């Protein structure tokens, strides 16, 4: 008997502005900075060009681009340590991360 996969891998998911804005709605677990949580979700879930667009919406909504995790690190600091983080670092800096 052959089993059929119940889900297909989604390739090339479209991230239009409305889809990108949905990342602003993520709720942080208790004890986690809401702004950092939203930033981290977007960082992990988007390509760099979509992340750059997201950061515009994030700032426009009044969120803190320099929010810190529970270890006192900003997303800029974390992305700077990642091998493929250069484009994200550039986007963060363009939107005021320090």
C-alpha positions in Angstrom: 0.0 0.0 0.0 1.3 3.5 -0.9 0.7 6.4 1.4 0.0 9.7 -0.1 1.4 12.8 1.5 -1.3 15.0 3.0 0.6 18.2 2.4 2.6 19.5 -0.5 5.6 21.7 -0.1 4.8 25.3 -1.0 7.5 26.8 -3.1 7.6 30.5 -4.1 5.0 31.6 -1.6 3.8 35.1 -2.5 4.5 37.8 0.1 2.4 40.8 -1.0 1.9 43.7 1.3 -1.1 42.3 3.0 0.6 39.0 3.7 3.7 40.8 5.0 1.5 42.9 7.3 0.1 39.7 9.0 3.4 39.3 10.7 2.6 42.4 12.8 -0.2 40.5 14.4 1.9 37.8 16.1 1.4 37.7 19.9 4.4 37.2 22.0 4.5 34.5 24.7 4.4 35.8 28.3 7.7 37.4 29.3 8.9 38.0 25.7 9.2 41.5 24.3 6.3 41.8 21.8 8.3 43.9 19.4 11.3 41.5 19.5 9.0 38.5 19.0 7.4 40.1 15.9 10.8 41.0 14.4 12.2 37.5 15.0 9.1 35.9 13.4 9.5 38.1 10.3 13.3 37.5 10.2 12.8 33.7 10.3 9.8 33.7 7.9 10.7 36.0 5.1 13.3 36.5 2.4 15.4 39.6 2.9 13.5 41.7 0.3 10.2 41.0 2.0 11.8 41.6 5.4 12.9 45.1 4.2 9.3 45.9 3.2 8.1 44.5 6.6 10.4 46.8 8.5 8.7 49.8 6.9 5.3 48.6 8.1 6.8 47.7 11.5 8.3 51.2 12.0 5.2 52.9 10.6 3.1 51.0 13.3 5.3 52.5 16.0 7.2 49.4 17.0 10.7 49.4 18.4 13.3 48.1 15.9 15.9 47.9 18.7 13.8 45.7 21.0 15.7 43.1 22.9 15.3 39.4 23.6 15.5 38.0 27.1 19.3 37.9 26.8 19.5 41.6 26.0 20.3 41.1 22.3 18.7 43.0 19.5 17.8 41.3 16.2 20.5 43.3 14.6 23.1 41.7 16.9 21.6 38.2 16.2 21.4 38.6 12.5 25.0 39.9 12.4 26.2 36.5 13.8 24.4 34.5 11.1 26.2 33.4 8.0 23.4 34.5 5.7 22.3 37.5 7.7 24.1 40.3 5.7 21.0 41.4 3.7 18.9 41.4 6.9 21.5 43.4 8.7 21.5 45.9 5.9 17.7 46.2 6.0 17.7 46.6 9.8 20.2 49.4 9.6 18.4 51.1 6.8 15.3 51.2 9.0 17.2 52.7 12.0 18.5 49.7 14.0 21.6 50.4 16.0 
